[in-house]
């Protein structure tokens, strides 16, 4: 009789613990899965148009957190492509930090940009703000106390580059 009593007491306790752990573990997996699918949803190439005649950018967002960009005025103003990283900061929002090199009178400087980006529900339209700082040669753009030569900011809108069936036939 004693054996049956232990079984009837411990079985519900063990099942409850197992159920609780299963629920907690499945929520962790689900949270990670949502984070990875967000990157897959936003991955692609976008054309951004900056306000106040700031030019245009072509940017590529990768699913694993990288950002690559080129700017329409970089040849005239002698600066490189931009490379950086993004992080999810909201339901359809990301924050981005990018670097590039700039040719200056006294050598090669660098710029550090920050973007705040919002994507629409279909992940086809994009808008946001950017700010940046240009640093002199030898300055570390990642040093928070480095003094920039120039600061700038702008807003932008954009859309994703897609392949339409009618346009894909040349």
N, C-alpha and C positions, 0 to 999 in steps of 0.2 A: 504493500500500500504506500509506503514511504516513497518508493521509486516513482509511482504514478503521480504523487503530489508534487514532487520536484519537477517532473516533466510538465505538469499543467501550470506551474508558476513560472518556470524559466522560459518556456516556449513563447508565450506572448511578449515577454520582455525582450528576448533575442530578436524576434520578428520586428518589434517596434524599433529597436536600435538599427537593424538592417534596413528597414524602410526609411528611417530618418537619414541615414548615411547615403542611401541611394538617391534620395531627393536632393540633398546638398551637393553631391558629386555631379548629378545631372545638370544642376543649375550652373556650376562652374564650367562644365563643358559647353553648355549652351551660350554662356557669356563669351567664351573664347571663340566659339563658332561665329557669333554675331560680329565680333571684332574683325575676324578674318574675312568675312563676306563683305563687310563695309569696304575694305581695301579693294576687293574685287569689283564692287559696284562702282567705285570712283576711278579705277584705273583706266587710263586712256589719255588722249591728246586733246587739248583745248586751245582755242584761239581766244585770247583776251584782248579787249580794247580798253585802254586807259582813258579816263576822263581828261578834260582840259588839254587835248592834243598831246598827251603823253606818249603816244605811239601804241604799238601792239606787241603782244608776246605770244609765242607758241610755247606751251608748257606740256610736259608729259608727267603724269602722276602714275607711279607704280603701286601695285597692290601691297608691296612690302615696306612702304614708307619712304620712298625716294621721290624727288621732284627734280626735273630737268627743264631748263627754259632757255629760250633765245629771245632777243628783243629787236624790234625793227630798226632802232637807231644805234645798235651796238657797233656797226662798221664805221659810221661817221664819228662816233664818240670814242672809239677804240677801247671797248671793254669786251670781256669774254662771255661765253655762255654762262648760265647760272646753274649751280647744282646745290641741292639741299635735301632736307628731310621734312616730312609732315607727320602730324600727330592728330588723332581724332579728339575733338574738344566738345562736341555736341552731337545731336542726332544726325545732322547732315553738315557739320562744321568741322573744319580742320584749321590748324595753325601750322605755318610753314616758316622755316628759316633757311635762307640760301646765301651762298657766297659767290663772288665772281672777282676777277682781276680787272684792273683799269690801268691803261697806259697814261701816265702823268708826265709833266715836264721833267721831273727829277727822278723818274723811275717807275716801277710797277707798284701801284697801290692795290687796295682791295675794297670791296663793298660787302656789307652785311645787310640783308633784307629780311623783313618779317611780313608775312601775309596772314590775314585772317580771311578765310574763304567759307562761303556758304553755297551749297549745291541745292538745286530744286528737288522735288520729290522723285523725278524721273532720272536724276543725275545727268541731265543733258545741258542745263543752264547753270552758270556759275557767276557769282558776284562777290565783291569784297573790298578790302582796303590793303594797301601796302605802305610800308615805310622803310626807309633805308638810310644808311650812313656810309659815306665814302671816307676811307682812311689813307693816309700818306704811306709811302714805301717804308717798310720796316715796322709799321704799327700792326699789332695783333687785333684783328677785328672781333675776336671772341673775348678779348679782355674787357670786362665791363667798365673799366675806368679809362680806356683808350679814348682820346679826344678826336672826333671826326673832323675832316676838312669841310664837310658839307653834309647836311641832312635833307631828306626829301620825303614826300608822301603823295599818295594819289588813291583814287578809287578805280574800280574796273568792273566790267561785265564781260561775259563770254559765253561760248557754247562749245560743246563737244564735237570733235571731228568724227563723223560716222560714214559708213559705206551704205549708200542707197542702191538697191538693185538696178534701177534705171541708170544711175550714174556709173556703175561698175563695168558696164559694157562699152568699151571704146570703139 
